[in-house]
Amino acid sequence: MFATLSSSNRKMVPRLPRELQFDDKIPIYWANGDVFKSRFFDAFSTTLPEGEKFFIVSLRQFKDELKSPELQQAFKDFVRQEGAHGMLHNAYNARLHRQGVDVPAIDAFLKKFFALHTRVLSPRMQITLTACAEHMTASMAHSLLDKGSDLMGGADERVRALYFWHAAEEIEHKSVAFEIMRDVAKVGYIPRVAMMLYISVLFNALVFPILEHVLRIDGCTRRERARYWTQGLWWLFKPTRGGFFRDLGGHYLAWFRPGFEPWAAGKLEGYDAWLRSYEAHGDALAAGEATYAELAKAA
């Protein structure tokens, strides 16, 4: 069972689903017509290419200190997977740029933002930031594949396939940065908790202004934006089932246990369903639809 193994004991298979084409036939509000949810994930997508580059660089600083062949291979697979994520989200973000979203300006800001962190933070703190970010994305990935029918119900099949594929690979390599942080960089409990609190605030501080920019580009009036934000913030933060952060909270909060181990947290049924579907079809789009059907049936 995958949950009992570290990623360095597993074979990760980097996949770049070239069959996914993000043309303008995808509805602007692809998440079943939900304006806020569609644009929240779109805003998140714009942060990923530069974020993935930072993650790769932070791990590469420890490349020569990786002693075990298993961890060396896990590092190589991590780099290939994260590179593939950046490429596909760049392709997706090109669609947003055609809609008027100022993706080049967002990229330029994020380059400066991550360059600042590279200058200010030591390599140990950079890998800690990366490990925290990877835990957050793994929490989102587990929630997405565990609650797929709730998060992606009625979504455009191409966007759903993108996020299911990305989530599966985030789960596959979710312990790599953590293992390097803990076992190679020797970062202790207090620094990793402090960095998690920092990046938890940082996530919304980056995504929310981009989301507001996108809503303005859409031509939403001030009153419409106020309504979308009111409804959207309730979806994000409501303390009952269906609240985005509430549903991933269990996995996220596991980080704060002193003896936290990445593979001790997170259900794998959704990931296993996606992997079976991908191996059967060899196509991320078909795998996404088959996985969605299985998750919806189990919901």
C-alpha positions in Angstrom: 0.0 0.0 0.0 1.4 3.4 -1.0 0.5 5.0 2.3 3.1 2.8 4.1 6.0 3.8 1.8 8.1 6.9 1.4 8.3 8.4 -2.1 12.0 7.4 -2.3 10.8 3.8 -2.2 8.3 4.3 -5.0 8.6 4.6 -8.7 7.2 7.9 -9.9 6.4 8.1 -13.6 6.5 11.6 -15.0 3.7 12.1 -17.5 3.1 15.0 -19.8 -0.4 14.6 -21.2 0.0 16.3 -24.5 -3.5 15.4 -25.5 -4.8 18.2 -23.3 -5.4 21.3 -25.4 -6.6 24.4 -23.7 -8.4 26.2 -26.5 -11.0 28.9 -26.3 -13.8 26.4 -26.6 -13.4 25.9 -22.8 -16.0 28.0 -21.1 -14.7 31.0 -19.2 -16.5 29.8 -16.1 -15.6 26.2 -16.6 -16.5 25.1 -13.1 -20.2 24.4 -13.8 -20.7 28.1 -14.4 -19.4 29.1 -10.9 -17.6 32.4 -11.4 -15.6 32.5 -8.2 -14.6 28.8 -8.2 -13.5 29.0 -11.9 -11.5 32.1 -11.4 -10.0 31.0 -8.0 -8.4 28.0 -9.7 -7.5 30.1 -12.7 -5.7 32.6 -10.4 -4.0 29.7 -8.6 -2.8 28.4 -12.0 -1.0 31.6 -12.8 1.2 31.2 -9.7 2.3 27.7 -10.6 5.0 28.0 -13.3 7.2 30.4 -11.3 6.4 28.5 -8.1 7.5 25.2 -9.6 10.8 26.8 -10.8 11.5 27.9 -7.2 10.8 24.5 -5.8 13.1 22.8 -8.3 15.9 25.3 -7.5 15.5 24.9 -3.8 15.9 21.1 -4.1 18.9 21.3 -6.5 20.9 23.1 -3.8 21.0 19.8 -1.9 21.6 17.6 -5.0 25.2 16.7 -4.1 24.2 15.8 -0.5 21.7 13.1 -1.4 23.4 9.9 -0.5 20.9 7.2 -1.1 20.2 6.1 -4.7 16.5 6.0 -3.9 16.4 9.6 -2.8 18.6 10.7 -5.8 16.0 9.0 -8.1 13.1 10.6 -6.3 14.8 14.0 -6.7 15.2 13.5 -10.4 11.5 12.4 -10.8 10.4 15.3 -8.7 12.2 17.7 -11.0 10.7 16.1 -14.1 7.2 16.1 -12.7 7.3 19.7 -11.5 8.8 20.8 -14.8 5.9 19.1 -16.6 3.4 20.9 -14.3 4.9 24.2 -15.2 4.8 23.5 -18.9 1.1 22.4 -18.9 0.0 25.3 -16.7 1.9 27.7 -19.0 -0.2 26.3 -21.8 -3.4 26.8 -19.7 -2.3 30.3 -18.7 -1.9 31.2 -22.4 -5.7 30.7 -22.6 -6.2 33.2 -19.7 -3.9 35.7 -21.5 -6.1 35.5 -24.6 -9.0 36.5 -22.3 -7.2 39.6 -21.3 -5.6 38.4 -18.0 -2.1 40.1 -17.7 -0.2 36.8 -17.3 3.2 38.4 -18.4 2.9 41.0 -15.6 1.9 38.3 -13.1 4.9 36.2 -14.2 7.2 39.2 -13.9 6.0 39.9 -10.4 6.3 36.3 -9.3 9.9 36.1 -10.7 10.9 39.1 -8.5 8.9 37.7 -5.6 10.7 34.3 -5.6 14.1 35.9 -6.4 13.7 37.9 -3.2 13.1 34.8 -1.2 16.1 33.2 -2.8 18.3 36.2 -1.8 16.8 36.5 1.7 16.4 32.9 2.8 19.2 30.4 3.4 19.1 27.2 1.4 17.7 25.4 4.5 14.8 27.8 4.7 14.2 27.7 1.0 13.8 23.9 1.1 11.6 24.4 4.2 9.4 26.8 2.2 9.2 24.3 -0.6 8.4 21.4 1.7 5.6 23.5 3.2 4.2 24.4 -0.2 4.4 20.8 -1.3 2.4 19.8 1.8 -0.2 22.4 1.0 -0.5 21.2 -2.6 -0.6 17.6 -1.5 -3.5 18.5 0.9 -5.3 20.1 -2.0 -4.6 17.0 -4.2 -5.9 14.6 -1.7 -9.0 16.7 -1.2 -9.5 17.0 -5.0 -9.3 13.3 -5.6 -11.2 12.4 -2.4 -14.0 14.9 -3.0 -13.7 15.1 -6.7 -17.5 15.2 -7.3 -17.8 18.1 -5.0 -14.9 20.2 -6.3 -15.0 19.4 -10.0 -18.7 18.6 -10.4 -19.9 19.9 -13.7 -16.5 21.1 -14.7 -15.2 21.2 -18.2 -13.6 17.8 -18.8 -10.2 19.2 -20.0 -9.7 21.4 -17.0 -10.9 18.6 -14.7 -8.3 16.3 -16.4 -5.6 18.9 -15.9 -6.2 19.1 -12.1 -6.7 15.4 -11.6 -3.4 14.7 -13.4 -1.6 17.4 -11.5 -3.1 16.2 -8.2 -2.0 12.6 -8.8 1.6 13.6 -9.4 1.6 15.9 -6.4 0.6 12.9 -4.3 3.3 10.7 -5.9 6.1 13.1 -4.9 4.6 14.6 -1.7 7.4 13.5 0.6 10.5 14.3 -1.5 11.0 17.9 -0.3 10.1 16.9 3.2 12.6 14.1 3.3 15.4 16.4 2.0 14.4 19.1 4.5 14.4 16.8 7.5 17.1 14.3 6.6 19.6 16.3 4.6 19.0 19.9 5.6 18.3 18.9 9.2 15.5 21.4 9.7 13.7 21.0 13.0 10.2 21.3 14.2 10.0 25.0 15.1 11.3 26.3 11.8 9.0 24.1 9.7 6.0 25.1 11.7 6.9 28.8 11.5 7.4 28.5 7.7 4.0 26.7 7.3 2.2 29.6 9.1 4.0 32.0 6.8 3.1 30.3 3.6 -0.5 29.7 4.7 -1.0 33.4 4.8 1.1 34.0 1.7 -1.0 31.6 -0.4 -4.1 33.8 -0.1 -2.0 37.0 -0.3 -0.8 35.9 -3.7 -4.0 34.3 -5.1 -6.6 36.8 -4.0 -5.2 39.9 -5.8 -4.8 37.9 -9.0 -8.4 36.7 -8.6 -9.6 40.3 -8.2 -7.7 41.3 -11.3 -9.3 38.5 -13.3 -12.8 39.5 -12.1 -12.1 43.1 -13.2 -10.9 41.8 -16.6 -14.2 39.9 -16.9 -16.0 43.2 -16.7 -17.7 42.4 -13.3 -19.1 45.5 -11.7 -18.2 46.4 -8.1 -21.5 45.1 -6.9 -21.0 41.8 -8.8 -17.5 41.4 -7.5 -18.8 42.0 -3.9 -21.4 39.3 -4.4 -18.9 36.8 -5.9 -16.4 37.5 -3.1 -19.1 37.0 -0.4 -20.2 33.7 -1.9 -16.7 32.6 -2.7 -15.2 33.3 0.7 -18.0 31.3 2.3 -17.2 28.4 0.0 -13.5 28.7 0.9 -13.8 29.1 4.7 -17.1 27.6 5.7 -16.6 25.2 8.6 -19.0 22.5 7.3 -18.5 19.9 4.6 -18.0 21.4 1.2 -15.9 24.2 2.6 -12.7 24.1 0.5 -10.2 24.7 3.3 -12.2 22.7 5.8 -12.2 19.6 3.6 -8.4 19.6 3.2 -7.9 20.7 6.8 -7.2 17.3 8.3 -4.3 16.5 6.0 -3.0 20.1 6.3 -3.1 20.1 10.1 -1.1 16.8 10.3 2.0 18.9 9.5 1.9 20.4 13.0 2.3 17.0 14.7 6.0 16.7 15.9 6.3 13.2 14.5 4.6 14.0 11.2 5.3 11.6 8.3 3.9 12.5 4.9 2.7 9.0 4.0 0.8 8.7 7.3 -1.7 11.3 6.2 -4.1 11.4 3.2 -6.4 8.8 1.6 -5.3 7.2 -1.6 -8.5 5.7 -3.0 -9.0 8.6 -5.5 -5.3 8.5 -6.5 -5.6 4.7 -7.0 -8.7 5.2 -9.1 -6.9 7.8 -11.3 -3.8 5.6 -11.7 -5.9 2.6 -12.8 -7.8 4.7 -15.3 -4.7 6.2 -16.7 -3.0 2.8 -17.1 -6.1 1.5 -18.7 -6.5 4.4 -21.2 -3.1 6.0 -21.5 -4.9 9.3 -21.8 -5.3 11.9 -19.1 -8.7 13.1 -20.5 -10.2 9.6 -20.4 -8.6 8.9 -17.0 -10.0 12.1 -15.6 -13.6 11.2 -16.8 -13.3 7.6 -15.5 -12.0 8.8 -12.2 -14.7 11.5 -11.9 -17.4 8.9 -12.6 -15.9 6.5 -9.9 -15.6 9.3 -7.3 -19.1 10.6 -8.0 -20.5 7.1 -7.6 -18.8 6.8 -4.2 -19.8 10.2 -3.0 
